[in-house]
Amino acid sequence: VQLQASGGGLVQAGGSLRLSCVASGRTFSSGAIGWFRQAPGKEREFVAAMRWSGSTTRYADSVKGRFTISRVNARNTVYLQLNNVKPEDTAAYYCAASVRGLIYTTLASQDAYEEWGQGTQVTVSS
C-alpha cells in the first residue's frame, strides 16, 4: 500500500486547513490509520488516529477539540481537519496505516503502523 499525504501549507494562527491521505494499492475495509507530526528539532509525535471502521478514534491532548480525523471509504481517503491552529502546530504531518485493527491503547504508537506516507508541511504564522 502507498500513502500520499497532501493539503499542507501556510496558515495564520486561528485558521483552518484540511490534510488528505490517499491510500493506493489496497482497499481499506479494516485496520487503522493515523496522523503523526514532526516539528524541527523534535521527535515525531502522535496527532490522531482511527480504526478504518470508524468505531474508534483517538486524539493527542494537544489537538483534542481542534482537529478531526475522518475517512471516506469510497475514496480510500482519510482527512485531518485542522481548526483554530496554533504556531506550535507547525510541523511536517505524516499519515500511517496498519492492516491490523488496533486497540485504543496502540492507536498512538508509531510502531503499530506498517506503512507511512511522505510528509506534508503545515506552517502556522502568528
C-alpha positions in Angstrom: 0.0 0.0 0.0 1.2 3.5 -0.8 0.0 6.6 1.2 0.0 10.0 -0.3 -0.5 13.0 2.0 -1.3 16.4 0.8 -3.0 19.7 1.8 -0.3 21.3 3.9 0.5 25.0 3.5 0.9 28.3 5.3 -2.0 29.4 7.5 -2.4 32.1 10.1 -3.0 31.3 13.7 -6.7 30.7 14.3 -7.2 29.5 10.8 -8.1 26.1 9.3 -6.6 23.6 7.0 -7.6 20.1 5.8 -5.0 17.4 5.2 -5.7 14.4 3.0 -4.2 11.0 2.8 -5.0 8.8 -0.1 -4.2 5.1 0.1 -3.5 3.1 -3.1 -2.7 -0.5 -3.7 -5.1 -1.7 -1.2 -8.7 -1.1 -0.3 -9.2 -0.4 3.3 -12.0 -2.2 5.0 -10.3 -2.9 8.2 -7.2 -1.8 10.1 -6.3 1.6 11.3 -4.9 4.9 10.0 -3.2 7.6 11.9 -1.6 11.0 11.6 1.7 12.0 13.2 3.8 15.1 13.1 7.3 16.2 13.5 8.5 19.7 14.2 12.1 20.8 13.5 14.4 19.5 16.2 11.7 17.4 17.8 10.7 13.8 17.7 7.7 12.6 15.7 4.6 12.6 17.8 1.1 11.2 17.6 -1.7 13.5 16.5 -4.9 11.5 15.7 -5.9 8.0 14.6 -8.9 5.9 13.8 -9.9 2.4 13.0 -10.9 2.3 9.4 -14.4 1.1 10.5 -14.8 4.4 12.2 -15.7 2.8 15.5 -12.8 4.2 17.4 -10.9 7.5 17.2 -8.1 8.9 19.4 -6.5 12.3 19.6 -3.5 13.8 21.3 -4.5 16.1 24.2 -2.8 19.0 22.4 -5.2 18.8 19.4 -8.4 17.5 21.1 -11.3 19.7 20.2 -9.4 21.4 17.4 -8.5 18.6 15.0 -10.9 16.0 13.5 -10.0 12.8 11.7 -12.4 11.3 9.2 -12.5 9.0 6.2 -14.3 8.4 3.0 -14.3 4.7 2.2 -15.2 5.1 -1.4 -12.2 7.3 -1.9 -9.9 5.3 0.3 -9.0 8.6 1.8 -8.5 9.8 5.3 -8.7 13.5 6.3 -7.4 15.5 9.1 -9.3 18.8 9.6 -7.2 21.3 11.5 -9.2 24.2 13.1 -8.0 27.0 15.3 -4.4 26.2 14.5 -1.6 27.5 16.7 2.1 28.2 15.9 3.0 25.1 17.8 1.1 23.1 15.3 3.8 23.9 12.7 5.3 20.6 11.6 5.5 18.0 8.9 2.4 15.8 9.1 2.6 12.2 8.2 -0.2 9.6 7.7 0.4 6.0 8.5 -1.6 2.8 8.0 -1.9 -0.5 9.8 -3.6 -3.6 8.3 -4.5 -4.7 11.9 -7.4 -3.5 13.9 -5.5 -1.7 16.6 -6.9 -1.4 20.1 -7.3 2.0 21.6 -4.0 2.0 23.5 -2.0 1.2 20.4 -3.5 3.7 18.1 -1.0 6.3 19.3 2.0 4.0 18.9 4.2 4.6 15.8 5.5 1.0 16.0 1.9 -0.2 15.3 1.9 1.1 11.8 3.5 -0.7 8.8 3.1 1.9 6.1 4.0 5.5 6.1 3.4 8.3 3.6 5.6 11.2 2.9 5.1 14.3 5.0 3.1 17.4 4.1 4.3 20.6 5.7 2.0 22.8 7.8 3.3 26.2 8.9 1.3 28.4 11.2 2.2 32.0 11.4 1.4 34.1 14.5 
